Amino acid sequence: MSPVKVFGWEILTNVARVLVCLEEVGADYERVSVNFLAGEQNSPEHVERNPFGKVPALQDGELFLFANVISRAIAKYVLRKYRTSEVDLLRESSITEAAMVDMWTEVEAQQYYPALWPVVYECIIFPMIFLGNSAGAVWRQRMQKAAAVLGCAAQDTREQAVERC
């Protein structure tokens, strides 16, 4: 059987999420680059895999899964498919443990990701696309918001986090 194929650019967080899950479960997979900067996600070939023209997309035999930006459904598919008694990262063998995983997945999706994604964009993606730094005041403000969400209560911790970015 051919390995699972993941279509996307591994530097993007949503693609990386799927790749990390595949690595965690020890699955055999093939990564197929879709260059976001070159607009390859909008090519007719990729739009057949993902009608929204986004990455990632996943092919597992005849099954195609795609994401409209966020890849958590693909990640959960991978974790369910390769679940064993030794590797049960979604904790589905226990309803209470599965509920805790679901709760913290929602916290990550609704709290952490919205706060951290702008920081990733401003500090990593924007400079790659435009070959320069974004407005310092913008990313400093976003970094402070991210630090607050992550529970960095002390002002000096926030300032140190902003300086490191």
Contacts in CASP RR format, 6 or more apart in sequence:
PFRMAT RR
TARGET T0000
AUTHOR 0000-0000-0000
METHOD contacts of the structure
MODEL  1
MSPVKVFGWEILTNVARVLVCLEEVGADYERVSVNFLAGEQNSPEHVERN
PFGKVPALQDGELFLFANVISRAIAKYVLRKYRTSEVDLLRESSITEAAM
VDMWTEVEAQQYYPALWPVVYECIIFPMIFLGNSAGAVWRQRMQKAAAVL
GCAAQDTREQAVERC
1 61 0 8 1.000
2 30 0 8 1.000
2 61 0 8 1.000
3 27 0 8 1.000
3 28 0 8 1.000
3 29 0 8 1.000
3 30 0 8 1.000
4 22 0 8 1.000
4 27 0 8 1.000
4 28 0 8 1.000
4 29 0 8 1.000
4 30 0 8 1.000
4 58 0 8 1.000
4 59 0 8 1.000
4 60 0 8 1.000
4 61 0 8 1.000
4 78 0 8 1.000
5 29 0 8 1.000
5 30 0 8 1.000
5 31 0 8 1.000
5 32 0 8 1.000
5 58 0 8 1.000
5 59 0 8 1.000
5 60 0 8 1.000
6 15 0 8 1.000
6 18 0 8 1.000
6 19 0 8 1.000
6 22 0 8 1.000
6 29 0 8 1.000
6 30 0 8 1.000
6 31 0 8 1.000
6 32 0 8 1.000
6 56 0 8 1.000
6 57 0 8 1.000
6 58 0 8 1.000
7 32 0 8 1.000
7 34 0 8 1.000
7 46 0 8 1.000
7 49 0 8 1.000
7 50 0 8 1.000
7 55 0 8 1.000
7 56 0 8 1.000
7 57 0 8 1.000
7 58 0 8 1.000
7 59 0 8 1.000
8 15 0 8 1.000
8 31 0 8 1.000
8 32 0 8 1.000
8 33 0 8 1.000
8 34 0 8 1.000
8 36 0 8 1.000
8 41 0 8 1.000
8 55 0 8 1.000
8 56 0 8 1.000
8 57 0 8 1.000
9 15 0 8 1.000
9 33 0 8 1.000
9 34 0 8 1.000
9 35 0 8 1.000
9 36 0 8 1.000
9 55 0 8 1.000
10 16 0 8 1.000
10 19 0 8 1.000
10 31 0 8 1.000
11 124 0 8 1.000
11 128 0 8 1.000
12 36 0 8 1.000
12 55 0 8 1.000
12 56 0 8 1.000
13 117 0 8 1.000
13 120 0 8 1.000
14 55 0 8 1.000
14 56 0 8 1.000
14 67 0 8 1.000
14 69 0 8 1.000
14 70 0 8 1.000
14 71 0 8 1.000
15 55 0 8 1.000
15 56 0 8 1.000
15 71 0 8 1.000
17 71 0 8 1.000
17 72 0 8 1.000
17 75 0 8 1.000
18 56 0 8 1.000
18 58 0 8 1.000
18 71 0 8 1.000
18 74 0 8 1.000
18 75 0 8 1.000
18 78 0 8 1.000
19 29 0 8 1.000
19 31 0 8 1.000
21 75 0 8 1.000
21 78 0 8 1.000
21 79 0 8 1.000
21 89 0 8 1.000
22 29 0 8 1.000
22 78 0 8 1.000
24 79 0 8 1.000
24 87 0 8 1.000
24 89 0 8 1.000
25 78 0 8 1.000
25 79 0 8 1.000
25 82 0 8 1.000
25 83 0 8 1.000
25 87 0 8 1.000
25 89 0 8 1.000
26 82 0 8 1.000
26 87 0 8 1.000
27 78 0 8 1.000
27 81 0 8 1.000
27 82 0 8 1.000
34 40 0 8 1.000
34 41 0 8 1.000
34 46 0 8 1.000
34 55 0 8 1.000
34 57 0 8 1.000
36 55 0 8 1.000
37 128 0 8 1.000
37 129 0 8 1.000
40 46 0 8 1.000
41 50 0 8 1.000
41 53 0 8 1.000
41 54 0 8 1.000
41 55 0 8 1.000
42 53 0 8 1.000
46 53 0 8 1.000
46 55 0 8 1.000
46 57 0 8 1.000
47 53 0 8 1.000
49 57 0 8 1.000
49 59 0 8 1.000
49 64 0 8 1.000
49 66 0 8 1.000
50 57 0 8 1.000
50 66 0 8 1.000
50 67 0 8 1.000
51 66 0 8 1.000
52 66 0 8 1.000
52 67 0 8 1.000
52 68 0 8 1.000
52 69 0 8 1.000
54 66 0 8 1.000
54 67 0 8 1.000
54 68 0 8 1.000
54 69 0 8 1.000
55 67 0 8 1.000
56 66 0 8 1.000
56 67 0 8 1.000
56 71 0 8 1.000
56 74 0 8 1.000
57 64 0 8 1.000
57 65 0 8 1.000
57 66 0 8 1.000
57 67 0 8 1.000
58 64 0 8 1.000
58 65 0 8 1.000
58 66 0 8 1.000
58 74 0 8 1.000
58 77 0 8 1.000
58 78 0 8 1.000
60 77 0 8 1.000
60 81 0 8 1.000
65 73 0 8 1.000
65 74 0 8 1.000
65 77 0 8 1.000
66 74 0 8 1.000
67 73 0 8 1.000
67 74 0 8 1.000
70 109 0 8 1.000
70 113 0 8 1.000
72 105 0 8 1.000
72 109 0 8 1.000
76 90 0 8 1.000
79 89 0 8 1.000
79 90 0 8 1.000
80 90 0 8 1.000
80 92 0 8 1.000
83 89 0 8 1.000
83 90 0 8 1.000
83 92 0 8 1.000
85 93 0 8 1.000
89 101 0 8 1.000
90 98 0 8 1.000
90 101 0 8 1.000
91 97 0 8 1.000
91 98 0 8 1.000
91 100 0 8 1.000
91 101 0 8 1.000
92 98 0 8 1.000
111 149 0 8 1.000
112 149 0 8 1.000
112 150 0 8 1.000
115 142 0 8 1.000
115 145 0 8 1.000
115 146 0 8 1.000
115 148 0 8 1.000
115 149 0 8 1.000
115 150 0 8 1.000
116 146 0 8 1.000
116 149 0 8 1.000
118 139 0 8 1.000
118 142 0 8 1.000
118 145 0 8 1.000
118 146 0 8 1.000
119 139 0 8 1.000
119 142 0 8 1.000
119 143 0 8 1.000
119 146 0 8 1.000
119 165 0 8 1.000
122 134 0 8 1.000
122 136 0 8 1.000
122 138 0 8 1.000
122 139 0 8 1.000
122 142 0 8 1.000
123 139 0 8 1.000
123 165 0 8 1.000
126 132 0 8 1.000
126 133 0 8 1.000
126 134 0 8 1.000
127 133 0 8 1.000
127 134 0 8 1.000
139 165 0 8 1.000
140 162 0 8 1.000
140 165 0 8 1.000
143 158 0 8 1.000
143 161 0 8 1.000
143 162 0 8 1.000
143 165 0 8 1.000
144 158 0 8 1.000
144 161 0 8 1.000
144 162 0 8 1.000
146 161 0 8 1.000
147 157 0 8 1.000
147 158 0 8 1.000
147 161 0 8 1.000
147 162 0 8 1.000
148 158 0 8 1.000
152 158 0 8 1.000
152 161 0 8 1.000
END
